[in-house]
Amino acid sequence: MSAGTVTSTRRGLDAAQRRAIRARKLRRVSVYGLAILISLWILLPIWLIGTMAFSTRADVRSYPKHVAPVPFSTETMEFFLDTEGILTATQNSIVVAVFTLTLSTAIAAPTGYAISRYLFAGRDAFRLGILAVRAFPIVILAVPLAEQFRDWNMFDKVYSLALMHTALTLPTTILVIASVFASVPVELEEAAKVFGCGPVAAFRRVVLPLALPGIAAAAIFTFVMSWNEVFAAILLTLDNRTLPARILYTLDKSGDPFKFAGGFFMLVPSLIFIFFVRRYLFNMWGQITK
Amino acid sequence: MNLKKVNWAPYLLILPSFLYLMLFFGWPMIRSMELAFRRDSQILPLRTEPFPDSATVGKLERGAEVTILDVIKSEESSTGGLLSKKSFWLKISGIDVEGNEIEGWAERGPVFVRDASRSEEGRVVDSSVTVYAEPDETGASVGELPQGTEVTITDWDELEGGVVAGGLLAKPAQWFKITAETADGDTLEGWVKRGPVFVEDTRISTTGRVDKGEGAKEWTLDYIKRMVNDRRFTESLRTTVLLMVLILPVQFTLAIIMALVLQSRLKGNTIFLYIFSIPLGVSDLAAGLVWFSIFTQRGFLNSFLERLGLIDKPYIFISNENKQYIILAIVLAEVWRATSIVMVIVVSGLQAIPGELIEAGQLFGANLWQRLRHIILPLLMPSLQVALILRTILAFQVFAVVVAISGGEVVTVLANETYRWYEVGTYNNPNVAAAYAGFIMLISLGVAVFYLRAVRTQEERATQK
């Protein structure tokens, strides 16, 4: 009799445990389901426009639409790239983005270092100012800057747009680089100084190598921001359009193949670059909340 | 900090970015205000009667396009009766500096009547006139025409004034391309300078443009009034706010869910992290085009619905009558594109919450919803506030998504109006564009201050408890 009760209680415990395990498993599975659902929500539209970009033009115009690029064809993509002005615009976009990346990183790096390493009067005000500037961009700046560039005879120049994009990306770049420097332990720098390095040598030999991957990630993000920017680009250029400005300007006169191929073409760099900087994303944005 | 030994190094290090932001952020802000509130170009008063001293109905800006309704010739003799000045007065209608349509009289001089000089008939008034092959006095001549010859004008050309030999400035010259019959019956074709050919003003054109005016450089509210009177102003403001109200709640709910999913550290977390962050690098224009491909008439949504058998012919989602579907498409595109930014901010907020707190909640038997409501969300508040301010301000600048999906005509937003007012092809009025940009800045600032105030009073209430 007693043996029977023991086994029954043991069985009862087992059941409760099993239930708990099953509940946890269920939760796990539902979280997985949720994650996959959200992934689909993000990936499906990209897959669909990719399908369009790699179908024949006849298929792009056909209805109902295919949901896979079968038959696969580069015709639509080639048509887009062969459209007059697209290659030059792409080239302009790359030049603007590279110029922006270089200038922005060059100006932001010392500032980021100063913010992360020194306590100085006005540091908090300066940081707050940068945050404020980060939140109020493009639309407000583009109109007066376009007028100013006309006065200075710099209107419709690729490098003037890069100057504008630098102003736009600078706050973000500064904050990201500051967080990158902050993640390099001060002790390492001090140790280098103890072993006879001057402040410059300590920075160059110890801090910089450790910070370099993070700075590269910030630079890549700057590139993507400039590559994507369209409002200032369309206001500040006329003949020397960047890619988004060129596409937007003729949008109402363009057919579906042009729009879809163009949309996909603009997506590609972001897909690649985000892959490389994904580890640093929280560095970049975590900063903003502190 | 020791006052005697100020460390200058950090100031030197931040100097370049400080100067850069002053030049490319501070200065344009000031320029923007100047553009919106200060008139640079001259204005032309329109009068109730065709006399110089009659009352003014309104003011037209230089460059304004006008319609000519009537024309009269008035002869005005000065007091001594020696000189009499002939002048033409035009009755014109146009959009005034404040954006209202007005009608009134203006003297012909300042109003450049575009087509008047294209009158087709003319007569040679000088003793003779040389006809050139090209509109160029130094070029080859084709022939001569005597006084009184009737000519037909086929084309005209206005040459910019340039520097002539001796460094004097030449006036801009108008050239006519004419055909005429010479004395021996041949047809002569070529270019003549306007002066010697009198163009009969028998036919006055119906359109013109204000070429010059009077006065300049003054502080004015005209551009602001013009913006407010703009027929798209209210609509664009309403749409912008509507989009914001629809997008933000969805975006924040989804972002918190995404962050919690990432935080539960599934196997393959890095892959999910990558996928969830992809939209961070997607431009608004690309996102707009992606969702356009879904919502367009022959797009994926219609294909899908038809395969399911719900519709038998493609439904036109994007049209004048279906604004609600355009708005839906824009909302989906913006949620798709911009939720990741909120997610990243929320994730870094979550990482700052001590794990023990959540575990304690679990230990006391709080379920997921209770933990979320009473532990996670309150601790997440600072991050959410930052994200909210950021997203609200960005929501006032939504632009390319709207243009890519709706074309910017049927559904319009504030940033799109800024662009349209600036663009050379449409209104070409940087002042009104600056007024729009300033307006966007003002409401963004207002919202930021409002949020920060709300946060502070909340905190005060919390501390008082």
Contacts between the chains, C-beta under 8 A, distances in Angstrom:
chain1	res1	chain2	res2	distance
A	28	B	266	7.7
A	31	B	261	6.0
A	31	B	264	5.3
A	31	B	266	6.4
A	32	B	266	6.2
A	34	B	257	6.9
A	34	B	261	5.6
A	35	B	261	4.9
A	35	B	266	6.1
A	35	B	272	5.1
A	38	B	254	7.8
A	38	B	257	7.4
A	38	B	258	5.8
A	38	B	261	6.8
A	38	B	272	8.0
A	38	B	275	7.9
A	38	B	276	6.8
A	39	B	272	6.4
A	39	B	275	4.6
A	39	B	276	7.5
A	41	B	336	7.3
A	42	B	275	5.7
A	42	B	276	6.8
A	42	B	278	5.9
A	42	B	279	6.3
A	42	B	336	7.1
A	43	B	275	6.4
A	43	B	278	7.8
A	45	B	290	4.7
A	45	B	291	6.8
A	45	B	294	6.6
A	45	B	336	6.5
A	46	B	278	7.4
A	46	B	290	6.9
A	48	B	290	7.5
A	48	B	293	6.3
A	48	B	294	6.7
A	48	B	300	5.4
A	49	B	289	7.0
A	49	B	290	4.8
A	49	B	293	5.2
A	52	B	293	5.9
A	61	B	298	7.1
A	62	B	298	7.8
A	63	B	298	4.2
A	63	B	302	7.3
A	63	B	303	6.6
A	63	B	314	6.5
A	64	B	302	7.3
A	64	B	303	3.6
A	64	B	306	5.4
A	64	B	307	6.3
A	65	B	298	7.1
A	65	B	299	6.9
A	65	B	300	5.5
A	65	B	303	4.3
A	67	B	300	7.5
A	67	B	303	8.0
A	107	B	16	4.8
A	107	B	17	5.0
A	107	B	20	5.6
A	108	B	17	6.3
A	110	B	13	4.1
A	110	B	14	7.3
A	110	B	16	6.7
A	110	B	17	7.9
A	111	B	13	6.1
A	111	B	14	4.7
A	111	B	16	7.1
A	111	B	17	4.3
A	111	B	18	8.0
A	113	B	13	6.1
A	114	B	9	7.4
A	114	B	10	4.1
A	114	B	11	8.0
A	114	B	13	3.7
A	114	B	14	5.0
A	115	B	14	7.4
A	117	B	10	7.8
A	118	B	7	6.9
A	118	B	9	6.8
A	118	B	10	3.8
A	118	B	13	7.8
A	119	B	1	7.9
A	120	B	1	7.9
A	120	B	7	6.7
A	120	B	10	4.4
A	120	B	11	6.7
A	121	B	1	6.4
A	123	B	10	7.4
A	126	B	14	6.3
A	126	B	18	7.6
A	129	B	21	7.9
A	130	B	21	7.9
A	133	B	21	6.1
A	133	B	25	5.6
A	135	B	389	6.7
A	135	B	390	5.8
A	135	B	393	5.0
A	135	B	444	7.7
A	135	B	448	7.2
A	136	B	393	6.6
A	136	B	441	6.5
A	136	B	444	6.3
A	136	B	445	7.9
A	137	B	397	7.5
A	138	B	397	6.3
A	139	B	396	7.8
A	139	B	397	4.8
A	139	B	399	7.4
A	139	B	414	7.9
A	139	B	415	5.0
A	139	B	418	5.9
A	139	B	437	5.5
A	139	B	440	5.4
A	140	B	28	7.7
A	140	B	29	7.1
A	140	B	32	6.2
A	140	B	437	4.8
A	140	B	438	7.3
A	140	B	440	6.3
A	140	B	441	4.5
A	141	B	24	7.5
A	141	B	25	6.8
A	141	B	28	4.9
A	141	B	29	7.7
A	141	B	32	7.7
A	142	B	437	7.4
A	143	B	32	6.4
A	143	B	35	6.9
A	143	B	418	6.5
A	143	B	422	5.8
A	143	B	430	6.2
A	143	B	433	4.8
A	143	B	434	4.9
A	143	B	437	4.8
A	144	B	28	4.1
A	144	B	29	7.4
A	144	B	31	3.6
A	144	B	32	4.1
A	144	B	34	7.9
A	144	B	35	5.9
A	144	B	434	6.2
A	144	B	437	7.6
A	145	B	24	7.2
A	145	B	28	4.9
A	145	B	31	7.7
A	146	B	422	7.0
A	146	B	430	7.4
A	147	B	31	6.6
A	147	B	35	6.3
A	147	B	430	5.3
A	147	B	434	7.8
A	148	B	27	7.5
A	148	B	28	6.5
A	148	B	31	5.7
A	163	B	24	6.5
A	164	B	24	6.7
A	166	B	20	7.1
A	166	B	24	7.3
A	167	B	20	6.7
A	167	B	21	6.7
A	167	B	24	3.5
A	167	B	25	5.7
A	170	B	17	6.0
A	170	B	20	6.4
A	170	B	21	6.5
A	171	B	21	7.8
A	174	B	17	6.1
A	224	B	281	4.8
A	227	B	283	7.4
A	228	B	281	7.4
A	228	B	282	7.5
A	228	B	283	3.3
A	228	B	284	7.4
A	228	B	285	7.7
A	228	B	286	7.6
A	229	B	283	7.6
A	230	B	283	6.7
A	230	B	284	6.9
A	230	B	285	5.1
A	230	B	399	7.3
A	230	B	400	4.9
A	231	B	397	7.4
A	231	B	399	5.3
A	231	B	400	7.2
A	231	B	415	6.5
A	231	B	419	7.0
A	234	B	419	6.7
A	235	B	419	6.7
A	235	B	422	5.8
A	235	B	423	8.0
A	238	B	424	7.5
A	244	B	283	6.1
A	244	B	285	4.9
A	244	B	400	7.3
A	247	B	285	6.6
A	248	B	285	5.9
A	248	B	400	6.2
A	248	B	403	6.3
A	248	B	404	7.5
A	251	B	403	6.6
A	251	B	404	6.6
A	251	B	407	7.2
A	252	B	407	5.5
A	256	B	293	7.6
A	256	B	296	6.9
A	256	B	298	7.4
A	259	B	289	5.3
A	259	B	292	6.5
A	259	B	293	7.4
A	259	B	404	7.8
A	260	B	289	6.8
A	260	B	293	5.3
A	262	B	289	6.6
A	263	B	285	7.6
A	263	B	286	5.0
A	263	B	288	7.9
A	263	B	289	3.0
A	263	B	290	5.6
A	263	B	292	7.7
A	263	B	293	7.1
A	263	B	404	7.9
A	264	B	286	7.9
A	266	B	283	5.8
A	266	B	285	6.6
A	266	B	286	4.2
A	266	B	289	7.8
A	267	B	282	6.1
A	267	B	286	5.0
A	267	B	290	7.6
A	269	B	281	7.6
A	270	B	278	7.3
A	270	B	280	7.8
A	270	B	281	2.9
A	270	B	282	5.3
A	270	B	283	7.3
A	270	B	286	7.8
A	271	B	278	6.4
A	271	B	281	7.1
A	273	B	281	5.9
A	274	B	274	7.2
A	274	B	277	5.6
A	274	B	278	5.7
A	274	B	280	5.9
A	274	B	281	4.3
A	275	B	274	6.2
A	278	B	270	7.8
A	278	B	273	6.1
A	278	B	274	5.1
A	278	B	277	5.6
A	281	B	277	5.6
A	281	B	280	6.9
A	281	B	344	5.5
A	282	B	344	6.4
A	282	B	347	6.3
A	282	B	348	5.1
A	282	B	351	7.3
A	284	B	344	7.7
A	285	B	341	7.1
A	285	B	344	4.3
A	285	B	345	5.4
A	285	B	348	6.1
A	286	B	344	7.9
A	286	B	345	7.9
A	286	B	348	3.3
A	286	B	351	7.5
A	288	B	345	6.6
A	288	B	386	5.9
A	288	B	390	7.6
A	289	B	345	6.1
A	289	B	348	6.1
A	289	B	349	5.9
A	289	B	352	7.9
A	289	B	382	6.2
A	289	B	383	4.7
A	289	B	386	5.1
